[in-house]
Amino acid sequence: MKKVAILGVTGSIGTQSVDVCLQHPDEFEVVAVSCGHRINILMDLLKVIHPEIVCVSEGVDAYHLSQNYNDIKFVFGEEGLLQVAAYENADVIVNALVGFVGMKPTFEAIRAKKEICLANKETLVVAGDLIREECKKYGVSIVPIDSEHSAILQCLRGNKPAQVKRLLITASGGSFRDKTREELKNVTKEEALNHPNWSMGAKITIDSATMMNKGFEVIEAHHLFNMDYDDIDVVMHRESVIHSMVEYNDGAIIAQLGSPDMRLPIQYALMYPRREVLNEKPFDITEIGTLHFEKPNFGRYPLLELAYNMGRMGGNMPCIMNAANEEAVRLFLNDKISFLEIETLIKDACMSFEYKEKVTLEDLINYDRKAREYVLGRRG
Ligand code: MG
């Protein structure tokens, strides 16, 4: 029996992780979870899972919940979150938090020598080098849940890393893929949140529309698979049927295909490298008919190019880019800025900080705060 901790249990990846665990009750038991403010969803989940420890954002919520559930320990805030990440009875953690807030718990889980199934891409974007050092030091490996990286992991099986020529990360292009930059001037939040293929949380859906998300995934792939940025390409693929590909030295390209259902990569990470039956929508490849592939246009998606550049620089730059993105997306979702202003704010933030190559965890926490202040100072 594997004992599982799920960080961000009420989100899209969190609830699907619970579903995967419930599909294999002889194999998985959810013993620890964290959630933010969606207490109603948490209470629904507590009808089907019976964790020993639960972290919520606010102390007042922890207090009220503890009155109703005698056999669960409730903790709260960042300290509580780190407690769940390193919870002694858990063997594996699923980090499904969104944003920079997911970084510290990943460090905590590595130091506690947990198996790590990582959906929080910001951990590797912001602190990839430090995370890799820490994993080496504690003998911990990270299995990705992000569908593209799960696909790459599956395509790498059975071959030697030295034989890999390049990684091909597929991109749907997001909600506005058929719009010109001129047409992007007046798009609304509601249109942005309507992703053509995937049903995901609000932040990542906006990140898909700007393709900041794909840029993050390039950086994530660099760290997970130890690949040069020159050997990681993005391929526009509007059907989202091929989740990503690996090209080998002999010219063979191996792809992983499937329906856009995150439960497959979640289960693959939890059971890696085994495969078991998963109840999901049947996927009939003959119904797809045609698949399309195109080179991405950096002029159309400047944040993808920015991510390559900031990733290559490394140091404090990916952290600044990520923090500026989180705040800019928040402002857009709160109707404070237009869609195209997201790009401007992120580019300006990256330009306005001095480059620092060697950074510590404390440095990153400071840069994260300063970059957020910069964006809010401009448009808050
Ligand atoms: Mg992805």
Boltz pocket constraint, residues with backbone or C-beta under 6 A from the ligand:
constraints:
  - pocket:
      binder: B
      contacts: [[A, 146], [A, 147], [A, 148], [A, 217]]
      max_distance: 6.0
